[in-house]
Amino acid sequence: IGALSGRGGVCMLGPAEIVEKTENGAVKSNPGAVISVVLTGGSDAATLILYDNTAASGTKLVTLKAAANTTVPYVPPRSFSFGKGCFAALTGTSPAAYIQYE
C-alpha cells in the first residue's frame, strides 16, 4: 500500500510532459508544476521524493512509497508548483517513476 505526503500550490505554465526516472536526477531545471506521479516498486519497496530544487535537498514537494512489485499512482486535486526546479530522489531496487509536469 502506498503512502503520500505533499504540499499544494497551483501553477499552469503550458503543455505537459512526462519523464521516466529509474535513478536520482533532475525532472526539470527551472520553475514548473507537477501534475501527476506514478511509482512502481521493483524487487523491494521503493520511495520517491520530489524536491523543489535541482538537487536532492531543499523543500520536499511530495513523498510517494510503493511496495515491491506494486504501482502507486498519485494525482493531486490540483497541480503543485516548484520554483527552483524539480529533482527526483529514488530508493529501492529497480524502481521506476513517471512524473508528469508542465
BAVOLUM-441770 format. One line per field, with one value per residue: x, y, z of N, C-alpha, C in turn. Coordinates in Angstrom, 2 decimals, decimal comma, always signed. Example, Ala and Ser with C-alpha at 12.3 -4.5 7.8 and 13.67 -1.06 7.14 Angstrom:
! residues 2
nxx	c(+13,19 | +12,85)
nyy	c(-5,69 | -2,25)
nzz	c(+7,80 | +7,08)
caxx	c(+12,30 | +13,67)
cayy	c(-4,50 | -1,06)
cazz	c(+7,80 | +7,14)
cxx	c(+13,20 | +12,90)
cyy	c(-3,30 | +0,03)
czz	c(+7,80 | +7,87)
END
This chain:
! residues 102
nxx	c(+0,85 | +0,56 | +1,95 | +1,65 | +2,78 | +2,54 | +2,76 | +0,82 | -0,31 | -0,94 | -0,17 | -0,05 | +1,54 | +1,96 | +2,09 | +1,95 | +4,51 | +6,01 | +8,28 | +10,46 | +11,96 | +14,55 | +16,52 | +18,17 | +17,73 | +17,38 | +14,14 | +13,10 | +14,77 | +14,05 | +11,42 | +8,12 | +5,38 | +4,10 | +1,99 | +1,07 | +2,07 | +3,55 | +4,61 | +6,53 | +7,38 | +10,33 | +12,08 | +12,07 | +10,67 | +9,95 | +10,84 | +10,00 | +11,07 | +10,24 | +11,86 | +11,83 | +14,05 | +17,30 | +18,74 | +19,03 | +17,88 | +16,59 | +13,26 | +10,80 | +8,58 | +6,82 | +6,33 | +6,38 | +5,48 | +5,98 | +5,16 | +7,07 | +7,05 | +4,63 | +2,39 | +1,89 | -0,25 | -0,42 | -2,41 | -2,81 | -5,43 | -5,09 | -2,47 | +0,88 | +3,22 | +6,71 | +9,53 | +12,31 | +13,17 | +12,78 | +13,61 | +14,16 | +14,46 | +15,20 | +14,73 | +15,39 | +15,32 | +15,61 | +13,43 | +10,79 | +9,77 | +7,28 | +6,84 | +4,62 | +4,65 | +4,57)
nyy	c(-1,18 | +2,20 | +5,32 | +8,82 | +12,19 | +15,73 | +19,13 | +22,04 | +24,27 | +26,14 | +26,02 | +26,91 | +26,41 | +25,58 | +23,18 | +19,77 | +17,45 | +14,19 | +12,41 | +9,65 | +8,18 | +6,23 | +6,34 | +8,65 | +12,09 | +15,15 | +16,39 | +18,68 | +21,73 | +24,32 | +26,66 | +25,21 | +22,86 | +20,00 | +17,54 | +14,87 | +11,69 | +8,50 | +5,65 | +2,74 | -0,06 | -2,05 | -5,05 | -4,78 | -2,60 | +0,78 | +4,24 | +7,53 | +10,80 | +14,04 | +17,06 | +20,63 | +21,84 | +21,68 | +19,58 | +16,83 | +18,08 | +20,66 | +22,00 | +19,57 | +18,35 | +16,21 | +12,93 | +9,61 | +6,21 | +2,81 | -0,60 | -3,64 | -4,68 | -3,37 | -0,79 | +2,62 | +5,19 | +8,79 | +11,52 | +14,73 | +16,91 | +19,42 | +20,69 | +21,03 | +23,56 | +24,24 | +26,22 | +26,43 | +24,25 | +20,74 | +17,85 | +14,38 | +11,91 | +8,61 | +5,49 | +2,00 | -1,22 | -1,33 | +0,58 | +2,49 | +5,64 | +7,83 | +11,01 | +13,54 | +16,74 | +20,34)
nzz	c(+0,00 | -0,82 | +0,38 | +1,03 | +1,15 | +0,85 | -0,57 | -1,45 | -4,16 | -7,05 | -10,49 | -13,78 | -16,63 | -19,28 | -22,03 | -20,95 | -19,95 | -19,76 | -17,79 | -17,37 | -14,59 | -13,33 | -11,61 | -9,37 | -10,28 | -12,22 | -12,90 | -14,00 | -14,67 | -14,06 | -13,01 | -12,56 | -12,60 | -10,92 | -12,15 | -12,06 | -10,64 | -10,95 | -9,30 | -9,36 | -7,58 | -7,46 | -7,07 | -4,37 | -1,82 | -2,84 | -2,73 | -3,56 | -3,60 | -4,36 | -4,90 | -4,53 | -6,18 | -7,75 | -6,98 | -4,61 | -2,17 | -0,01 | -0,22 | +0,25 | -2,08 | -2,52 | -1,20 | -2,07 | -1,72 | -2,63 | -2,44 | -2,96 | -6,32 | -6,94 | -8,11 | -7,60 | -8,11 | -8,17 | -8,20 | -7,67 | -6,39 | -7,51 | -9,58 | -8,26 | -7,59 | -8,36 | -7,66 | -8,10 | -9,53 | -10,27 | -8,62 | -8,60 | -6,19 | -5,77 | -4,11 | -3,55 | -5,25 | -8,59 | -9,13 | -10,77 | -11,82 | -12,99 | -13,95 | -14,46 | -15,71 | -16,01)
caxx	c(+0,00 | +1,36 | +1,74 | +1,99 | +2,64 | +2,94 | +2,32 | +0,00 | +0,00 | -1,39 | +0,68 | -0,40 | +2,60 | +1,99 | +1,83 | +2,54 | +5,48 | +6,20 | +9,64 | +10,67 | +13,17 | +14,88 | +17,57 | +18,12 | +18,03 | +16,51 | +12,94 | +13,10 | +15,76 | +13,52 | +10,08 | +7,07 | +4,38 | +3,88 | +0,58 | +0,82 | +3,24 | +3,32 | +5,81 | +6,46 | +8,44 | +11,00 | +12,12 | +11,77 | +9,91 | +10,56 | +10,43 | +10,31 | +10,90 | +10,45 | +12,32 | +11,83 | +15,47 | +17,98 | +19,49 | +18,23 | +17,89 | +15,63 | +11,86 | +10,19 | +7,28 | +5,97 | +6,98 | +5,50 | +6,07 | +5,33 | +5,68 | +7,72 | +6,24 | +3,32 | +2,37 | +1,11 | -0,44 | -0,79 | -2,90 | -3,34 | -6,62 | -4,55 | -1,02 | +1,61 | +4,31 | +8,07 | +10,11 | +13,73 | +13,33 | +12,21 | +14,60 | +13,61 | +15,35 | +14,59 | +15,40 | +14,85 | +16,00 | +14,94 | +12,15 | +10,52 | +8,84 | +6,84 | +6,41 | +4,00 | +4,88 | +4,49)
cayy	c(+0,00 | +3,41 | +6,42 | +10,06 | +13,49 | +16,76 | +20,50 | +22,49 | +25,46 | +25,92 | +26,63 | +26,49 | +27,01 | +25,19 | +21,76 | +18,83 | +16,46 | +13,07 | +11,90 | +8,42 | +8,18 | +4,95 | +6,69 | +10,06 | +13,03 | +16,30 | +16,28 | +19,95 | +22,59 | +25,66 | +26,59 | +24,46 | +22,27 | +18,57 | +17,23 | +13,54 | +10,85 | +7,06 | +4,98 | +1,28 | -0,70 | -3,16 | -6,28 | -4,41 | -1,36 | +1,96 | +5,56 | +8,66 | +12,14 | +15,14 | +18,28 | +21,91 | +22,16 | +20,97 | +18,52 | +16,15 | +18,87 | +21,76 | +21,74 | +18,36 | +18,57 | +15,04 | +11,64 | +8,53 | +4,91 | +1,67 | -1,90 | -4,40 | -5,14 | -2,70 | +0,54 | +3,58 | +6,46 | +9,96 | +12,66 | +15,68 | +17,64 | +20,49 | +20,56 | +21,83 | +24,26 | +24,29 | +27,49 | +26,33 | +23,08 | +19,55 | +16,78 | +13,12 | +11,02 | +7,28 | +4,40 | +0,68 | -1,97 | -1,21 | +1,30 | +3,35 | +6,73 | +8,60 | +12,31 | +14,44 | +18,11 | +21,42)
cazz	c(+0,00 | -0,93 | +1,31 | +0,36 | +1,80 | -0,11 | -0,33 | -2,56 | -4,93 | -8,42 | -11,49 | -15,14 | -17,41 | -20,68 | -22,31 | -20,01 | -20,41 | -18,84 | -17,76 | -16,61 | -13,77 | -12,71 | -10,66 | -8,99 | -11,34 | -12,42 | -13,72 | -14,70 | -14,02 | -13,84 | -12,40 | -13,23 | -11,72 | -11,03 | -12,40 | -11,54 | -10,42 | -10,80 | -8,79 | -9,36 | -6,82 | -8,13 | -6,29 | -2,99 | -1,72 | -3,45 | -2,25 | -4,42 | -3,02 | -5,30 | -4,24 | -5,23 | -6,26 | -8,84 | -6,30 | -3,58 | -0,94 | -0,07 | +0,11 | -0,29 | -2,70 | -2,32 | -0,92 | -2,50 | -1,43 | -3,27 | -2,02 | -4,03 | -7,45 | -7,00 | -8,71 | -6,84 | -8,82 | -7,37 | -8,97 | -6,70 | -6,87 | -8,35 | -9,71 | -7,28 | -8,27 | -7,85 | -8,11 | -8,47 | -10,39 | -9,65 | -8,58 | -8,13 | -5,45 | -5,71 | -3,40 | -3,85 | -6,31 | -9,89 | -9,17 | -11,92 | -11,52 | -14,14 | -13,42 | -15,45 | -15,25 | -17,02)
cxx	c(+0,89 | +1,02 | +2,26 | +1,88 | +3,12 | +2,50 | +1,63 | +0,49 | -0,36 | -0,49 | +0,29 | +0,58 | +2,59 | +1,74 | +2,58 | +3,51 | +5,56 | +7,64 | +9,66 | +11,98 | +13,35 | +16,05 | +17,43 | +18,44 | +17,00 | +15,31 | +12,87 | +14,03 | +15,34 | +12,09 | +9,08 | +6,07 | +4,27 | +2,37 | +0,21 | +2,12 | +2,78 | +4,64 | +5,57 | +7,66 | +9,04 | +10,93 | +12,01 | +11,02 | +10,69 | +10,01 | +10,88 | +10,08 | +11,19 | +10,78 | +12,12 | +13,27 | +16,04 | +18,89 | +18,58 | +18,36 | +16,85 | +14,24 | +11,36 | +8,81 | +6,32 | +6,85 | +5,97 | +6,22 | +5,26 | +5,98 | +6,33 | +6,69 | +4,81 | +3,48 | +1,42 | +0,98 | -0,79 | -1,17 | -3,50 | -4,58 | -6,24 | -3,04 | -0,34 | +2,91 | +5,66 | +8,75 | +11,54 | +13,97 | +12,69 | +13,24 | +13,96 | +14,70 | +14,63 | +15,42 | +14,70 | +15,66 | +15,13 | +13,57 | +12,00 | +9,50 | +8,54 | +6,24 | +5,88 | +4,12 | +4,66 | +5,38)
cyy	c(+1,24 | +4,43 | +7,69 | +11,24 | +14,53 | +18,15 | +21,00 | +23,77 | +25,20 | +26,66 | +26,08 | +27,17 | +26,65 | +23,71 | +20,86 | +17,90 | +15,36 | +12,61 | +10,62 | +8,55 | +6,79 | +5,11 | +8,18 | +10,95 | +14,13 | +15,92 | +17,52 | +20,90 | +24,04 | +25,55 | +25,81 | +23,94 | +20,78 | +18,33 | +15,87 | +12,77 | +9,40 | +6,45 | +3,48 | +0,75 | -1,84 | -4,41 | -6,04 | -3,09 | -0,18 | +3,22 | +6,59 | +9,93 | +13,14 | +16,39 | +19,49 | +22,41 | +21,45 | +19,87 | +17,93 | +16,84 | +19,98 | +21,31 | +20,47 | +18,70 | +17,43 | +13,83 | +10,56 | +7,21 | +3,82 | +0,40 | -2,59 | -4,84 | -4,57 | -1,32 | +1,42 | +4,87 | +7,58 | +11,09 | +13,63 | +16,38 | +18,80 | +20,27 | +21,39 | +22,32 | +24,05 | +25,50 | +27,40 | +25,27 | +21,92 | +18,43 | +15,54 | +12,30 | +9,70 | +6,34 | +3,11 | +0,03 | -1,96 | -0,55 | +2,08 | +4,39 | +7,47 | +9,88 | +13,14 | +15,84 | +19,08 | +22,56)
czz	c(+0,00 | +0,12 | +0,68 | +1,30 | +0,81 | +0,31 | -1,57 | -3,21 | -6,37 | -9,38 | -12,85 | -16,08 | -18,89 | -20,85 | -21,34 | -20,71 | -19,35 | -18,95 | -16,93 | -15,86 | -13,16 | -11,74 | -10,35 | -10,18 | -11,45 | -13,30 | -14,60 | -13,95 | -13,89 | -13,33 | -13,25 | -12,23 | -11,99 | -11,15 | -11,84 | -11,43 | -10,35 | -10,38 | -8,81 | -8,59 | -7,61 | -7,28 | -4,79 | -2,99 | -2,32 | -2,79 | -3,27 | -3,64 | -4,12 | -4,50 | -5,14 | -5,25 | -7,48 | -8,28 | -5,22 | -2,23 | -1,10 | +0,31 | -0,56 | -0,83 | -2,40 | -2,02 | -1,25 | -2,24 | -2,12 | -2,75 | -3,22 | -5,07 | -7,46 | -7,60 | -7,92 | -7,66 | -7,83 | -8,32 | -7,95 | -7,26 | -7,78 | -8,46 | -8,63 | -7,90 | -7,58 | -8,47 | -8,61 | -9,54 | -9,68 | -9,77 | -7,98 | -7,45 | -5,24 | -4,86 | -3,76 | -4,96 | -7,56 | -9,84 | -10,47 | -11,50 | -12,81 | -13,59 | -14,58 | -14,90 | -16,39 | -16,60)
END
